Amino acid sequence: VSVATVSRVINHSNPVSGDIRFRVLNAINQLNYHPQPLFSQVFRDCRSGRSSSPLRTRTIGFLTPDWLLRKAQHDDGYYSLVLAGVQQACLQNRYYVTLVGATPDLVEIPSIILENRIDGLLVEGQLPVKLLQLLIRRLPIVFVDNTPSDLPASSVMPDVRRATREVLTHLWQMGH
């Protein structure tokens, strides 16, 4: 079958006979094919005569040392809550979150970032300055619970005073 026929099956744009649709879908399953949304967006823009706007994946990366990811998996009471809050805020705004664990010696940009599969990056924990400098040149970054003074990026900090007050109030109410 032609590329146009495959496109019609995938996009449901024009009728295709049942036999051909079955053959195309069978080939898609056998090849484990998945459309590339970024390529599709560029193609649609070109076909419609619009200039291609900056590509958006609606995905935010969350880059953190791998030991923090492991810690959050065991519901440590802090990092797991940070991740849950990030996930909730992203979902409310129709964004996805991709977790990226970094080893202490990581100095190259992870492939998911090099391949432009995320729109922005949240950075939690201490990572090599050289890596952070490379990342800041590629995409918007917000640091979580960390404010590097020598890097031009925004940060989000916890309200430690309020948290301390809530913990102490809870302990006093329990009679401690």
N, C-alpha and C positions, 0 to 999 in steps of 0.2 A: 504494500500500500504506500501511498505518497505521504510526505511530511504533512501536507495540508490535511489529509484524512485523519492522521494521528492527532493533529491540532484540533480538528473538529470534534473528535471523540473526547479528548481531555477537557476542552473548554465548553462542550455542549453548545457550540455555536451554530451548527447546521445539522440537519438530520443525516444520519449514517445508517445503512442497513444493519439489521440485527446481527447477521453473520460477520460482517466486517468489524462492527463494534466489539463483538466477542473476541475475534482474533487480535484486535489491537489491545484490548484490556488484558488478554491472556499474555501477550508479549510484554506488556508493562509489568505484570506481576512476575513473570519469569526473569526479567532483567532487573527487578527491584528498582524501577525507575521512579524518581520523585522530581516534579518540576522545580526549577530554581526560581523563587519569587522575584529575586532581584533582576534576573535576566528577563522574566516575563514583563516586569514593569517597564524596563527600557524598551523592549520590543513594542509594547502597547503605545508608549509615548511616540516612538518613531513612526509607527503605523498611522497614528492619529495626527501627525504633523506637529505635535507639541515638542518643545525643547525638553530634554530630559532633566527633571528636577533632581536634586540630590537624592540618592537612593536611601530609603528608610526600611529597616528590617523590623522595627517595633520591638527590638530586643536590646536589653541592657545587660552588660556583662558585670559580674561581681567577682573581682579578682582579689584573692586572699591567700595567705600562706596555706599550704595544704594541711598543716597541723590544726589550723583553726577550723577548716572544713570538717576534719575528723572529730574535733571537739564538739562542734555544733550538731553532728549526727547523734551524739549521745545526750542531747538536751541538757546542755550545761547551764541553762538558766539565763545566759546573756547572749552568746553568739547565735544560738538557735532563735532567740526572740528577735535579734537584729535581722537575720535572714527571713524570718516569717513576716516581719514588718515591711521589708523591702519587697517581698513577693506580693503582699497584699496591696501595697501602694502601686506597684506596677500593674497588677491585674485590674485595679480600679480605673487605670488610665489606658487600658488595652495594650499593655506592653508585656513582654515575656522577660524572664530572667535566666541567664545562663551563668552557672557557677564555673569559675576557672581557678583551679588550685595551682599555686606556684611553689616551687621548691626554693630553698634559701639561695641557691646559686643561679637562679634563673636570670639571665641577662639578655635574652632574646624575646621579642614580642611573640606571644602565643599565636598559633596559626588562625584561630577564630577571629583575632583582631586584624591580622595581616590580610585576611580574605574579606574584610569589611562586612562581617556577619553580625556586628553589633553597632548600635548608634551612639552609645556612650558607655562609660565605665565607672563603677563604684569600686573604690579600693579600700580594703580593710586590712589593718595590720601593717607591719614593717616589711617593705620590699626594697630591693636594691635601688639606690638613687639613679643609677645609670638606666635601668629599665623604666623607671618612672619618667625620666626625662624623654626617653623615646616615645613613650605612650602619650605624653602630653602634647607632643607634636602631631599626633595622628587623630585624636578624638577628644571630646569633652570628658573631663574626669572630675569626680567629686570624691573626696576622701571621707571615710566614715570613721569617727572616733580617733582622728589623727589630723594634725595640721602641720604639714611640713613647711617650715618657714622659707625655705629656699626654692620652692616650686610654685609657679603661678596657677593655682587651682583652688576651687572652692572646697569647703569641708562642712560636715554635719557632725556636731558634737552632742553627746548625751547631756541631759540636765542632771549633773551629779548631785547638786544640792537638793533638788526635789526628790531624787531617788533615795538619798541618805535620809531625808526627813521621813519619807514613807516607810523605809525599813525600820527606823528607830520608833516611829509611831506604832507600827505593827508589833514590834518586840515589847514595847511598854504595855500595849493592850493585852498581850499574852501574859503579862505579869513578870517579865524579866527586868 
